Amino acid sequence: MNSDRNILLILGAIFSAIAALAHLGCIVFGATWYRFFGAGEQMAQMAEQGLWYPSIVTSVIVLVLLIWSMYGLSGSRVIVKLPLLKLGLITISLIYLLRGFGFVAIMPMFPDNSLTFWLVSSSICIVIGLCYAIGTYQNWRQLSS
């Protein structure tokens, strides 16, 4: 691997892509996957009923995660420089970290999700957020050039 590539941004990009694939699996495999990944019983039931809402919401999440993955790769110079790269990487880092550390505040909005879901998903978000944040910090000067 080229020495100017940032492994943490690459890992963040890979983790974001894996998360996108897991969400895509929910669309393809339906209610069973929604339940397994803790999306809540309401989303699982809507998927079972063939309603469009779960697929649309999950598709938006897939798209966002794939864009975030591309920004991680761009910040590490694996792909071309994307627009607003510094702002994008900072925003991605903050969103992952806020989701990871702020889960207690949003738990009441999703009462169907188990504590296990919150602890596991929040830990994953913290790890990914730290990959983006530390990787961005490490590559700050290179992000401008």
N, C-alpha and C positions, 0 to 999 in steps of 0.2 A: 504494500500500500504506500502511496505517495506520502512523504513526511509532512506535507502541509495540510493533510486531511485530518480533521478533528474526530477522533474516535467517539467522543461523547455525543456530538451532533449526529454522527452516523448511527449510533445506537438509538438515539431519540427518534430518528427517522425510521429505523427498522421497527421499533416498538410501536410507533404511530401506524405504520403500515400493517403490522400484525393486528392491532386494534381495529383497523378498517376492515381487514379480512374477517375478523370475528363478527363484526356488525353485519357484514355482507352475508355471512353464514346464517344470521338470524333471518334475513330476508328470504334466503333460499330454502332453509330448513324449517322455518316457521316457529310455531308456539313452543316446541320442545327447546329450541335454542334460546328463545326469549326467556323462558323460565330458567334454564341452566345459567345464563349470564345475568340473571337477576333484574330483568327489565320490568318486572311486576306482572301480576296476574292479569291486570286489565289489558296490558299490551299483548300478552299471550292469547287472551280470549279474543281480542280484536283480530289477531292474526288467524286464529282458528276459524273465525267467521268470514274470513276473506276480505275484511275491510282494508281500504287503502292506507289509512292513517299510519299504522306501524311501519309499512314499507317506505312511505314518504319521509317520515321522521328519521328512520334509520338510514335511508339513502343520503339525506343531508349530512348526517353524522359521518358516514363513509366518505363523502366528498371532502368535508372539512379535514378529517384525519389524513386523507391522501395529500391534500394541499400542505398540511403541516409537515408531512413526511418529506415532501419536495423542498420545503424551506430548510429543513434540517440538512438535507443533501446539498442544497445550494450554499448554506452557511459553511459547510465543510469542503466546498469546492469540488464536489463530486459531479455536480451538474452546473449549468450556467447560473450566473447571478440573477436572482429573481428581484422584482421591484420591491422597494421598501423592506429590504432584507433585515436590517437591524431592528426596525420597528416590529416586523413580523416575528422574529425570533424572541424578542422581549415579550411580546403579547402572548405567544404560544407558551413560553415558560411560565408567565403569570397565570394563565388560564389553567394549565395543568396543576400548578402549585396551589392556586386558590381552590380548585376542585378537590385536591388531595387533603389539604389542611382544613378546608371549610365544610367538610361533609356534614358535621353536626348541624350546621345552620340549614342545610337543604334536606336533611332527613325527613322532616315533617311533610314536605311536599310530595314524598314518595313513600307512603306508609306501607306499601306491599313489599318493599325491599327489606331483606333480612340484615341483621347486624353483620353477619359474615360477608354479605355483598359489599356493605359500606367499608368494612375494614380492608378487604382484599382490593377492591377497585380504587379506594383512596390511596393505599400503599403503592399500587401500580402507577397512579397519577403522580405521586410524589417522586418516584424514581424517574419517570419520564421527564417530569418538569425539571428535576435536578440535572438530568443529562442535557436538556436544552439550555438551562440557565448557566451551568458551569462551562459547557461547550461554547456558548455565546461569549461569555466573559473571556475565555481563553483565546478566541479568534477575533476579538473586538477590532483590533487594528486591521486585520486582513479583510474584514467585512466591508470596509470603505474602499478598498483598492480593487 
